């Protein structure tokens, strides 16, 4: 092997090793910062998290929507809709009379979602500002609640799940999906502990350590 080939091989090796190491360092730093000073994920970050690779291989929107158990006519609540990819997958399954309330605390997130809905002619999704600790919905009024890589970024997640339980119908479902590359990623057992503390019961679980989905009921 000549010197130039050795240089190329060394560069390739460093790139292969450097990418995962850089990710681990980034992931660790962000987790530490958010533990010390919790803050909502900026809306532009969703462009990085909600990417084509994620949607094709790790968290397929149609598959996740099916696993939530939604059906035509359901009233659905999504917390943290991001770009609306998963919102629209769920909204499609509850046609013609179902509706999705997509709530967030950041107006820019909802503004972007509303723009996308207008462009695509989708009318059964209602974006709105709301407080996950004190939802503006009546008791037992929601069929399905879902959150994609969102619950862990909210301080006191067990308290949020208690509020979810309040608005959930007796036979309803709460579906939580997490992805390892999310800076706030919790272990599966951690999310189960939050749900147990909120008085919820595990109904179904899917996936693995990299990406998982948990369904809870009352």
C-alpha positions as CSV (number, residue, x, y, z in Angstrom):
1,X,0.0,0.0,0.0
2,X,1.5,3.3,-1.0
3,X,1.5,6.5,1.1
4,X,-1.4,8.1,-0.7
5,X,-3.6,5.1,-0.3
6,X,-2.7,5.0,3.4
7,X,-3.8,8.6,3.7
8,X,-7.1,7.8,2.1
9,X,-7.6,4.8,4.3
10,X,-6.8,6.8,7.4
11,X,-9.2,9.6,6.4
12,X,-12.0,7.0,5.9
13,X,-11.3,5.4,9.2
14,X,-11.4,8.7,11.0
15,X,-14.7,9.6,9.4
16,X,-16.2,6.3,10.3
17,X,-15.1,6.6,13.9
18,X,-15.6,10.3,14.2
19,X,-19.3,10.4,13.3
20,X,-20.5,8.2,16.1
21,X,-18.1,9.8,18.6
22,X,-19.3,13.3,17.6
23,X,-22.9,12.1,18.0
24,X,-22.3,10.7,21.4
25,X,-20.5,13.9,22.5
26,X,-23.4,16.1,21.1
27,X,-26.0,13.9,22.7
28,X,-24.4,14.0,26.1
29,X,-23.8,17.7,26.1
30,X,-27.4,18.5,25.1
31,X,-28.8,16.1,27.7
32,X,-26.7,17.8,30.4
33,X,-27.8,21.2,29.3
34,X,-31.5,20.3,29.2
35,X,-31.3,18.6,32.6
36,X,-29.9,21.8,34.2
37,X,-32.1,24.2,32.2
38,X,-35.2,22.6,30.6
39,X,-36.5,24.5,27.6
40,X,-38.8,23.6,24.6
41,X,-36.9,22.2,21.6
42,X,-36.7,25.1,19.0
43,X,-39.1,24.5,16.1
44,X,-36.2,24.5,13.6
45,X,-34.7,21.5,15.3
46,X,-37.6,19.4,14.2
47,X,-36.2,19.6,10.6
48,X,-33.2,17.6,11.9
49,X,-35.2,15.1,14.0
50,X,-38.0,14.6,11.5
51,X,-35.9,13.6,8.5
52,X,-36.5,11.1,5.6
53,X,-34.3,8.4,7.1
54,X,-36.3,8.5,10.3
55,X,-39.6,8.3,8.5
56,X,-38.5,5.5,6.2
57,X,-36.6,3.2,8.5
58,X,-37.1,4.0,12.2
59,X,-40.5,5.6,12.9
60,X,-42.7,5.0,9.8
61,X,-45.7,7.4,10.1
62,X,-48.3,5.0,8.7
63,X,-47.0,2.2,11.0
64,X,-47.1,4.4,14.1
65,X,-50.6,5.7,13.2
66,X,-51.8,2.1,12.9
67,X,-50.4,1.1,16.2
68,X,-52.1,4.0,18.0
69,X,-55.4,2.1,17.3
70,X,-57.2,5.2,15.9
71,X,-60.3,4.5,13.8
72,X,-62.7,6.6,11.7
73,X,-64.6,9.2,13.7
74,X,-62.2,9.3,16.6
75,X,-61.3,12.5,18.5
76,X,-57.5,12.6,18.8
77,X,-55.1,14.8,20.7
78,X,-51.4,15.1,19.6
79,X,-48.9,16.9,21.8
80,X,-46.0,18.4,20.0
81,X,-46.9,18.0,16.3
82,X,-43.6,19.2,14.9
83,X,-43.8,19.3,11.1
84,X,-47.1,17.5,11.1
85,X,-45.9,14.3,9.4
86,X,-47.3,12.0,12.0
87,X,-50.3,14.2,12.6
88,X,-51.4,13.8,9.0
89,X,-50.9,10.0,9.0
90,X,-53.2,9.8,12.0
91,X,-55.7,12.3,10.5
92,X,-56.0,10.2,7.4
93,X,-57.0,7.1,9.4
94,X,-59.9,8.8,11.2
95,X,-61.7,10.2,8.1
96,X,-64.3,11.2,7.3
97,X,-65.6,12.5,10.7
98,X,-62.6,12.2,13.0
99,X,-60.6,15.2,14.1
100,X,-57.0,15.7,15.4
101,X,-56.2,18.6,17.9
102,X,-52.5,19.3,17.4
103,X,-51.3,21.3,20.5
104,X,-48.0,23.0,21.3
105,X,-46.8,25.8,23.4
106,X,-44.8,27.4,20.5
107,X,-46.8,29.5,18.0
108,X,-44.1,29.2,15.3
109,X,-44.6,25.4,15.3
110,X,-48.4,25.8,14.8
111,X,-48.0,28.5,12.2
112,X,-45.8,26.2,10.1
113,X,-48.3,23.4,10.6
114,X,-51.2,25.6,9.6
115,X,-49.4,26.6,6.4
116,X,-48.7,23.0,5.5
117,X,-52.4,22.1,6.1
118,X,-53.6,24.9,3.8
119,X,-51.2,23.9,1.1
120,X,-52.3,20.2,1.2
121,X,-56.0,20.9,1.7
122,X,-56.3,19.0,5.0
123,X,-59.2,20.1,7.1
124,X,-59.5,17.6,10.0
125,X,-56.5,18.8,11.9
126,X,-56.9,21.8,14.3
127,X,-53.6,23.3,15.6
128,X,-53.9,25.2,18.9
129,X,-51.9,26.5,21.8
130,X,-52.5,24.5,24.9
131,X,-51.0,23.6,28.3
132,X,-50.2,19.9,28.8
133,X,-50.5,20.3,32.5
134,X,-54.0,21.9,32.3
135,X,-55.6,20.9,29.0
136,X,-58.6,22.8,27.7
137,X,-60.6,19.6,27.0
138,X,-63.5,18.1,29.0
139,X,-63.1,15.0,31.1
140,X,-63.2,11.7,29.1
141,X,-63.5,13.5,25.8
142,X,-60.6,12.2,23.8
143,X,-60.3,8.7,22.2
144,X,-56.6,8.7,21.5
145,X,-53.7,10.8,22.7
146,X,-50.3,10.5,21.1
147,X,-46.9,12.1,21.4
148,X,-43.9,11.5,19.1
149,X,-40.5,12.1,20.9
150,X,-42.2,14.9,22.9
151,X,-43.2,13.9,26.4
152,X,-39.6,13.5,27.8
153,X,-38.9,17.2,27.0
154,X,-41.7,18.3,29.2
155,X,-40.7,18.7,32.9
156,X,-42.7,16.4,35.3
157,X,-43.9,14.0,32.6
158,X,-45.9,11.9,35.1
159,X,-48.0,15.0,35.9
160,X,-48.7,15.5,32.2
161,X,-49.7,11.8,31.9
162,X,-52.2,12.3,34.8
163,X,-53.7,15.2,32.8
164,X,-53.9,12.9,29.7
165,X,-55.7,10.4,31.8
166,X,-58.3,13.0,32.9
167,X,-59.3,13.8,29.3
168,X,-59.0,10.2,28.0
169,X,-62.2,8.2,27.5
170,X,-62.5,5.0,29.6
171,X,-61.6,2.8,26.6
172,X,-59.1,5.3,25.1
173,X,-55.4,4.9,24.4
174,X,-52.3,7.0,25.1
175,X,-49.5,6.2,22.6
176,X,-46.0,7.4,23.3
177,X,-43.1,7.0,20.7
178,X,-39.5,7.6,21.4
179,X,-36.3,7.6,19.3
180,X,-32.7,7.2,20.6
181,X,-31.3,10.2,18.7
182,X,-33.7,12.5,20.5
183,X,-31.7,14.4,23.2
184,X,-34.4,13.7,25.7
185,X,-34.7,10.0,24.9
186,X,-35.8,8.0,28.0
187,X,-35.4,4.3,28.5
188,X,-38.5,2.3,28.0
189,X,-38.6,1.3,31.7
190,X,-38.5,5.0,32.6
191,X,-41.5,5.9,30.5
192,X,-43.3,2.9,32.0
193,X,-42.6,4.2,35.5
194,X,-44.0,7.6,34.6
195,X,-47.2,6.0,33.3
196,X,-47.5,3.8,36.4
197,X,-47.2,6.8,38.6
198,X,-50.0,8.5,36.6
199,X,-52.2,5.5,37.2
200,X,-52.1,4.1,33.6
201,X,-51.8,0.5,32.5
202,X,-49.6,-0.7,29.7
203,X,-51.6,-2.3,26.9
204,X,-49.1,-2.8,24.0
205,X,-45.5,-2.2,23.2
206,X,-43.5,-2.2,20.0
207,X,-40.0,-1.7,18.8
208,X,-36.6,-1.9,20.5
209,X,-34.1,0.2,22.3
210,X,-33.5,2.4,19.2
211,X,-37.1,3.3,18.6
212,X,-40.1,2.1,20.6
213,X,-43.9,2.8,21.0
214,X,-45.9,2.2,24.1
215,X,-49.7,2.2,24.4
216,X,-51.4,2.8,27.7
217,X,-54.9,2.9,28.9
218,X,-56.8,3.5,32.1
